[in-house]
């Protein structure tokens, strides 16, 4: 089985840096994704980590530690448009359940001026 | 290039009826995934189709079913609708069945059961 935990809500101000944490417990880890979902819209891909370390992509970075079952998404130079839900998702393969991409409940980030 | 398209955008059904939701993947993508996003519950994995076959299904009752057509489009059928089936149903597609490439999501179908 799998268990993915991330904070329900976070708030920050424009220009700041925010770190959204995600912890997971899974028996057949294949990789971890971060998605962004604005209210009423489809989730959009942000990052993918399969090896330990930091992946940087513009203002967004994602970190993975497989031994600790831990990831974080780092957002720099926050903008109002970054207000959205951020979804941590883990790819898992098990003999019992096959392969699937399992999502956490998401972290709602509110950016204020 | 067109993204993942879903129809209808909104669907209102009565309890006990059947609902059919449709998804057209991005051209060249062979894998289609269905998720249910109910209020406060996050995205729950429903079904995964690839090359016309069901590859995996989540922890949902058998009244949730679907299929994938030769052109890789997909249908999700929900029989004997219950009030708690009210949710946003999202379809996603990818070109790789190994789950190690990003999946692109459609805008979803908002199903309301009354």
Interface residues (C-beta under 8 A of the other chain):
Chain A: X30 X31 X33 X35 X41 X42 X43 X44 X45 X48 X50 X87 X89 X91 X93 X97 X98 X99 X100 X101 X102 X103 X104 X105 X106
Chain B: X4 X33 X35 X40 X41 X42 X43 X44 X45 X48 X55 X56 X58 X90 X98 X99 X100 X101 X102 X103 X104 X105 X106 X107 X108
